Amino acid sequence: MSYTHTRESLKIVSLDVKDVRFPTSLHADGSDAMHTDPDYSCAYVTIEIQAGIEGYGLTFTLGRGTEIVVQAVKTLSSLIVGQVVTDIYKEFGTFWRTLTSESQLRWIGPEKGVTHLATAAIINALWDLWGRLVKKPVWQLLADMDPEQLVACIDFRYLSNVITKEEALQMLRKGQEGKEERVNKLLEKGYPCYTTQAGWLGYSNEKINQLAQKYMDKGFNAFKVKVGKNLYEDIKRLEFIRNIIGWKRTLMVDANQVWEVQEAIDWMQQLAHFKPLWIEEPTSPDDVLGHAQIARTLKPLGIGVATGEMCCNRVLFKQFLQAEALQFCQIDSARIGGVNEILSVYLMAHKLGVKVCPHAGGVGLCEMVQHLQMWDYVALSGSSEGKYVEYIDQQHEHFVYPCIVENAHYLAPREPGYSTEFKKEALENYVYPNGKEWESMFEKGIFSDPRKTRI
């Protein structure tokens, strides 16, 4: 790719990170059986080059603990500042390995945990910056890459027993066929999505009914509902929502990791009457064999297993795919190490014939995953059949270029970058703990002020 800037002007001169939190726990937004009081939050990274151009990236969190991710970003920043971005992009896979394999830092998180969340924020910012430099949205930047350039963005270490570089190249070359036609279809119609908006566990029946009606009116035909806290209440809730959406619309359920393996099987056998397409995160997100057992047992009932939003790296995804432990692969744009690592998961899933249906809804996740799924449709799998991107209408108003959903389809972003830039007023109000909105809530006693807590 050609750049209009000099090499010196493309040098990274600063990396800033902020703790940004939204008080979603006040209204039970995002509540489920495992996460009862989430405050949707993120570690927000800004990378600036000498030319004055900035890239923005983030990784999603649930409030407490965001400060730890922020510190991890600061610790990793010494590996970033001073680099020339074109050198990074030329061999992005090699740079990604450098960032995730620093000889001392890897001891506290070799491609998992807090350090990997921090890596995702940095990598996402670098992709946003790349899109801005070449004046393309990231989905188009990816789609316009030749297969060799895209493969150079991926670290294939530990994956060669499932997919090799040559196999990836062959799939991507095949993906070039009919690409222009798919781009035109994407620009015309967008990409299909489902919503979890009416499905939070802390919502009343009245609120569920109101939101379900609202999103049916908006053209949604697929809805996800949280389950797992009480079987009797789950039966009543699913009966209630089926009476609202009918039986022709698609229903998914999500347990957010609360069950033992046999408990998941027994529970879902009781819910099978409601014809869920999938059970999401039925047990520990690390239990590959447990998920495989659940998947085998529920298959005769027509229920698939969906998981991945808490998978910590590509190797865990590899094992889930090898073991046929999931039928719907749920990549998360901020959980594993950013775009580069996610690309490898898409390639493995495509080779093994597993549908990718991204997790979204958290701060900035909808904005980012739309790019990834659109690239997959345009340049890899060539199909959106039976696939969805999750959509939740929260925090989008805080972004300069928020995702746009019409008639239950994400419209393809047209602006350069990864859609990850916050508005200035969002930062003024919600940077924690000094933002205006947080200051106000501390004064009113709605939340306790952490600055007054002695350690």
Protein Blocks (a to p, Z undefined) as FASTA:
>chain_A
ZZfbdfklmpcfbdcdddddddfklnogoiafklmbbccdddddddddfkopacdddddd
ehehklmmmmmmmmmmmmmgopafklmmmmmmlmmmmmmmgfklmmnoghiajllmmmmm
mmmmmmmmmmmmnopafklmmmmpcfklmmmmpcfehklmmbcfklmmmmmmmmmgoklm
mmmmmmmnopcdddfklmcfkbcfklmmmmmmmmmmnopabdcddehjbmklmmmmmmmm
mmmnommbccdddeehpacfklmmmmmmmmmmnopabdchkbcfklmmlmmmmmmmmmmn
opacdehjlpcbfklmmmmmmnopafbdcddfklmgojklmmmmmmmmmmnopacdddeh
iehklmmmmmmmmmmmmmmnopaghiacddddehklmpfbacddeehiacddfbgcjhla
ccfklmmmmocfkbfklmmmmmnomaccfklpcZZ
